[in-house]
Amino acid sequence: MLAYPTSSTRKLPQSELEWQLITDYLREKGYSHQDLKELPKEQAHRLMTGACRYASLKLAEIEARAKFRQKIHFGD
């Protein structure tokens, strides 16, 4: 069974954005979180692995852009 974020973990600053990025990835592939429960475990795991990698890379990109903008605006 897939682990979904609990109400306490979704309160973390990046967790809502991460959840949305995962949702967007799944939607792009033609699936929803609910669909994953109906898929074979291995297929659902592959999709979630891809979704988590995608979300992680996007979050890193967002963080890098924010640091770059801060450096431009406020210097070192």
C-alpha positions as CSV (number, residue, x, y, z in Angstrom):
1,M,0.0,0.0,0.0
2,L,1.2,3.5,-0.8
3,A,2.0,5.9,1.9
4,Y,0.1,9.2,1.7
5,P,1.2,12.2,3.6
6,T,-0.5,12.6,6.9
7,S,-2.1,15.9,8.0
8,S,1.0,16.6,10.2
9,T,3.5,16.0,7.4
10,R,1.5,18.1,4.9
11,K,1.9,21.1,7.2
12,L,5.6,21.3,6.3
13,P,6.4,24.2,4.0
14,Q,7.3,22.2,0.9
15,S,5.0,19.2,1.4
16,E,1.9,20.8,-0.1
17,L,3.9,21.9,-3.2
18,E,5.5,18.4,-3.4
19,W,2.1,16.7,-3.2
20,Q,0.8,19.0,-6.0
21,L,3.9,18.2,-8.2
22,I,3.3,14.5,-7.6
23,T,-0.3,14.9,-8.5
24,D,0.6,16.9,-11.7
25,Y,3.1,14.2,-12.7
26,L,0.5,11.4,-12.2
27,R,-2.1,13.4,-14.1
28,E,0.3,13.9,-17.0
29,K,0.8,10.2,-17.1
30,G,-3.0,9.7,-17.1
31,Y,-3.4,8.6,-13.5
32,S,-4.6,9.9,-10.2
33,H,-3.6,9.0,-6.6
34,Q,-6.8,6.9,-6.4
35,D,-5.9,5.0,-9.6
36,L,-2.6,3.9,-8.0
37,K,-4.6,1.9,-5.4
38,E,-6.1,-0.2,-8.3
39,L,-2.9,-0.8,-10.1
40,P,-0.5,-3.8,-9.6
41,K,1.8,-2.9,-6.7
42,E,4.9,-2.9,-8.9
43,Q,3.4,-0.6,-11.5
44,A,2.1,1.8,-8.8
45,H,5.6,1.8,-7.2
46,R,7.2,2.7,-10.5
47,L,4.8,5.5,-11.1
48,M,5.3,6.9,-7.6
49,T,9.1,6.6,-7.9
50,G,9.0,8.6,-11.1
51,A,6.6,11.1,-9.5
52,C,8.8,11.6,-6.4
53,R,11.9,12.0,-8.5
54,Y,10.1,14.6,-10.6
55,A,8.9,16.5,-7.5
56,S,12.3,16.4,-5.9
57,L,14.0,17.8,-9.0
58,K,11.3,20.6,-9.3
59,L,11.7,21.5,-5.7
60,A,15.5,21.7,-6.0
61,E,15.0,23.9,-9.1
62,I,12.6,26.2,-7.2
63,E,15.1,26.4,-4.3
64,A,18.0,27.1,-6.5
65,R,16.1,29.9,-8.3
66,A,15.1,31.4,-4.9
67,K,18.7,31.4,-3.7
68,F,19.8,32.9,-7.0
69,R,17.2,35.7,-6.8
70,Q,18.2,36.4,-3.2
71,K,21.8,36.6,-4.2
72,I,21.0,39.1,-7.0
73,H,18.8,41.3,-4.8
74,F,20.8,41.2,-1.6
75,G,24.3,40.4,-2.6
76,D,26.4,37.8,-0.9
